[in-house]
Amino acid sequence: MEFKMTENTLFPLVEISLKNGEMIQLERGAMVYHNGQINLEGKMNSNGQSGLGGAIRALGRSMASSESFFITQAKGLSDHAIIALAPGTPGAIKKLDVGLEHWRLNDGAFLAADSTVSYQMKRQKISTAFFGGTGGFFVMETSGKGTLLINAYGDIVELQLDGSQPFIIDNQHVVAWSESLEYNIKAASGMFGFTTGEGLVNEFHGRGTVLIQTRNVEALAGMLSPFITSGK
């Protein structure tokens, strides 16, 4: 996958160039434009499995995370095919290399990937799943080899953990992390973090990388809720 991002903007687009027959997969609804040399097709989000088994797998993935039941496949129809993508949330886009290192992704982080990259739903520990929010008993873990594009709300900051001590990050700010890292989800303080207002945090152990977003969607929703009229 060859791509470039718009510069000097807080809310970038990513423009991807494809050769004839080259395919990528992208989050449903992420396409902004293409140059007429792209074929778009909706597929079940089932890692290529078709039929009833594929439908069950796609349904399970959709129920286990916020990802769509369907995923869009874009195929180049010439050596000069171009497609532009934008995430649903206002924020940064970042490239991850999948293969030598694999990643675990928070809900909504996936934007696009080479056709050789996918993700599996990995079961979490019961204690982690109980506190983990929308991810429930599963978290997304990459497989295959190639390029993966993720997105976040706000900017993306990369943290390198050396394993010398536990590292604590607010649960709503975690975007992706190395599969080599062990983690627990727990209350920031007191009963569910009520005493500090921080809620749940991720406690990471080991050596690896954590990618965080600089803004919190849940905090934004809480700030806006008093101004939104709800019907009764």
C-alpha positions as CSV (number, residue, x, y, z in Angstrom):
1,M,0.0,0.0,0.0
2,E,1.4,3.4,-1.1
3,F,-0.2,6.4,0.6
4,K,0.2,10.1,1.5
5,M,-1.6,12.3,4.0
6,T,-2.8,15.8,3.6
7,E,-0.5,18.2,5.4
8,N,-1.0,21.3,7.6
9,T,-4.4,20.2,8.8
10,L,-5.8,18.9,12.1
11,F,-8.1,16.5,10.3
12,P,-6.1,14.7,7.6
13,L,-7.2,12.7,4.6
14,V,-5.1,9.7,3.5
15,E,-4.8,9.2,-0.3
16,I,-3.9,5.6,-1.3
17,S,-2.5,4.6,-4.7
18,L,-3.3,1.1,-5.9
19,K,-1.9,-0.8,-8.9
20,N,-4.1,-2.9,-11.2
21,G,-5.6,-5.7,-9.2
22,E,-4.2,-4.5,-5.9
23,M,-6.7,-4.6,-3.0
24,I,-7.1,-3.1,0.4
25,Q,-9.8,-3.4,3.0
26,L,-11.2,-0.3,4.7
27,E,-13.7,0.6,7.4
28,R,-17.2,0.9,6.1
29,G,-18.1,4.5,5.2
30,A,-14.4,5.7,5.2
31,M,-14.2,6.5,1.5
32,V,-14.2,10.2,0.6
33,Y,-13.4,10.0,-3.2
34,H,-11.6,8.0,-5.8
35,N,-10.5,8.7,-9.4
36,G,-12.9,6.2,-11.1
37,Q,-10.3,3.5,-11.3
38,I,-11.4,1.8,-8.1
39,N,-14.0,-1.0,-7.6
40,L,-15.7,-0.9,-4.2
41,E,-17.4,-4.0,-2.9
42,G,-18.9,-4.7,0.5
43,K,-17.8,-8.0,2.1
44,M,-18.7,-9.7,5.4
45,N,-16.1,-8.9,8.0
46,S,-15.2,-12.6,8.3
47,N,-11.5,-12.9,7.3
48,G,-12.5,-14.3,3.9
49,Q,-14.7,-17.0,5.2
50,S,-18.0,-17.3,3.2
51,G,-21.4,-18.9,3.6
52,L,-23.1,-19.5,7.0
53,G,-19.8,-19.9,8.8
54,G,-18.6,-16.5,7.4
55,A,-21.9,-14.8,8.5
56,I,-21.6,-16.3,12.0
57,R,-18.0,-15.1,12.3
58,A,-18.8,-11.6,11.0
59,L,-21.8,-11.4,13.4
60,G,-19.5,-12.5,16.3
61,R,-16.9,-9.9,15.4
62,S,-19.6,-7.2,15.2
63,M,-21.1,-8.1,18.6
64,A,-17.7,-8.4,20.2
65,S,-16.5,-4.9,19.1
66,S,-17.8,-1.8,17.5
67,E,-16.6,-2.9,14.1
68,S,-19.2,-3.2,11.3
69,F,-20.7,-6.5,10.2
70,F,-19.5,-5.5,6.7
71,I,-16.1,-4.3,5.5
72,T,-15.4,-2.5,2.3
73,Q,-12.9,-3.9,-0.2
74,A,-11.3,-1.5,-2.7
75,K,-9.6,-2.9,-5.9
76,G,-7.5,-1.0,-8.3
77,L,-8.6,-1.2,-12.0
78,S,-5.5,0.4,-13.4
79,D,-1.9,1.1,-12.3
80,H,-3.0,4.7,-11.4
81,A,-6.0,4.0,-9.1
82,I,-6.4,6.5,-6.2
83,I,-8.8,6.4,-3.3
84,A,-9.0,8.9,-0.4
85,L,-10.1,7.9,3.1
86,A,-11.1,9.8,6.3
87,P,-12.0,8.4,9.7
88,G,-15.3,9.0,11.4
89,T,-13.7,10.8,14.3
90,P,-11.7,14.1,14.0
91,G,-8.1,13.2,14.5
92,A,-4.8,11.7,13.4
93,I,-4.1,8.7,11.2
94,K,-1.0,6.6,11.7
95,K,0.6,3.7,9.9
96,L,1.5,0.5,11.7
97,D,3.7,-2.3,10.3
98,V,2.2,-5.7,10.9
99,G,4.3,-8.8,10.8
100,L,7.4,-8.8,12.9
101,E,5.3,-7.1,15.5
102,H,1.5,-7.6,16.1
103,W,-0.9,-5.2,17.7
104,R,-4.0,-5.1,19.8
105,L,-6.5,-2.5,18.8
106,N,-9.1,-0.6,20.8
107,D,-12.7,-0.4,19.4
108,G,-12.9,2.0,16.4
109,A,-9.2,2.2,15.8
110,F,-9.2,0.3,12.4
111,L,-9.2,2.5,9.3
112,A,-7.6,0.4,6.4
113,A,-5.2,-2.3,5.7
114,D,-3.5,-4.3,3.0
115,S,-5.5,-7.4,2.0
116,T,-2.8,-9.5,3.6
117,V,-3.5,-8.0,7.1
118,S,-6.5,-8.9,9.3
119,Y,-7.4,-9.1,12.9
120,Q,-8.7,-11.8,15.1
121,M,-10.9,-11.5,18.1
122,K,-8.8,-12.6,21.1
123,R,-10.5,-13.5,24.4
124,Q,-9.6,-11.4,27.4
125,K,-9.4,-12.5,31.0
126,I,-12.7,-12.4,32.7
127,S,-11.6,-9.6,35.1
128,T,-10.4,-7.5,32.2
129,A,-13.4,-8.1,30.1
130,F,-15.8,-7.2,33.0
131,F,-14.3,-3.7,33.3
132,G,-13.2,-3.2,29.6
133,G,-16.3,-1.4,28.3
134,T,-17.4,-1.9,24.7
135,G,-14.8,-4.6,23.9
136,G,-16.4,-7.0,26.3
137,F,-14.8,-10.5,26.4
138,F,-12.7,-9.9,23.2
139,V,-10.1,-7.5,21.9
140,M,-8.9,-7.2,18.4
141,E,-5.4,-8.6,17.6
142,T,-3.7,-8.3,14.2
143,S,-2.5,-11.2,12.1
144,G,-0.8,-11.5,8.7
145,K,1.8,-9.1,7.3
146,G,1.6,-5.7,5.7
147,T,0.5,-2.1,6.4
148,L,-2.3,-1.1,8.8
149,L,-3.8,2.4,9.2
150,I,-5.4,3.4,12.4
151,N,-7.2,6.5,13.5
152,A,-7.8,8.3,16.8
153,Y,-9.7,11.2,18.3
154,G,-7.2,14.0,18.5
155,D,-3.5,13.4,18.0
156,I,-1.7,10.0,18.4
157,V,1.3,9.9,20.8
158,E,3.6,6.9,20.9
159,L,4.8,5.7,24.3
160,Q,7.8,3.3,24.7
161,L,7.6,1.1,27.8
162,D,10.8,-0.4,29.1
163,G,9.2,-2.8,31.5
164,S,10.9,-1.4,34.6
165,Q,7.6,-0.6,36.3
166,P,3.8,-0.7,35.6
167,F,2.5,2.1,33.3
168,I,-1.0,3.5,33.9
169,I,-3.1,5.0,31.1
170,D,-6.7,6.2,31.1
171,N,-8.8,3.5,29.4
172,Q,-10.5,6.0,27.0
173,H,-7.1,7.2,25.7
174,V,-5.7,3.8,24.6
175,V,-5.7,3.2,20.8
176,A,-3.4,0.3,20.2
177,W,-0.6,-1.6,22.0
178,S,2.0,-4.3,21.3
179,E,0.7,-7.8,21.8
180,S,3.8,-8.4,24.0
181,L,2.4,-6.2,26.7
182,E,0.4,-7.6,29.6
183,Y,-2.4,-5.4,30.9
184,N,-5.1,-5.2,33.5
185,I,-8.1,-2.8,33.5
186,K,-9.0,-1.4,37.0
187,A,-10.5,1.6,38.8
188,A,-8.2,4.6,38.8
189,S,-8.9,5.2,42.5
190,G,-11.6,4.3,45.1
191,M,-14.8,2.8,43.9
192,F,-14.6,2.9,40.0
193,G,-12.4,6.0,40.1
194,F,-15.2,8.3,41.4
195,T,-12.8,10.0,43.9
196,T,-10.6,11.4,41.1
197,G,-13.1,11.4,38.2
198,E,-10.7,9.3,36.1
199,G,-12.8,6.2,35.9
200,L,-11.0,3.1,34.5
201,V,-7.4,2.8,33.6
202,N,-5.2,0.3,31.8
203,E,-2.1,-0.9,33.8
204,F,0.5,-2.2,31.4
205,H,3.4,-4.5,32.2
206,G,6.4,-5.4,30.1
207,R,8.3,-4.0,27.1
208,G,6.5,-2.6,24.1
209,T,4.7,0.3,22.5
210,V,1.4,1.9,23.5
211,L,-0.3,4.4,21.1
212,I,-2.7,6.9,22.9
213,Q,-5.1,9.5,21.6
214,T,-4.9,13.0,23.1
215,R,-8.7,13.5,23.4
216,N,-11.4,11.5,25.1
217,V,-14.7,10.9,23.2
218,E,-16.5,10.0,26.5
219,A,-15.5,13.2,28.1
220,L,-16.7,15.2,25.1
221,A,-20.1,13.4,25.2
222,G,-20.4,14.3,28.9
223,M,-19.6,17.9,28.3
224,L,-22.2,18.2,25.5
225,S,-25.0,16.2,27.1
226,P,-26.4,19.1,29.2
227,F,-26.9,21.0,25.9
228,I,-28.7,18.2,24.0
229,T,-32.5,18.1,24.3
230,S,-33.9,14.6,24.6
231,G,-37.4,13.7,23.8
232,K,-39.7,12.3,26.5
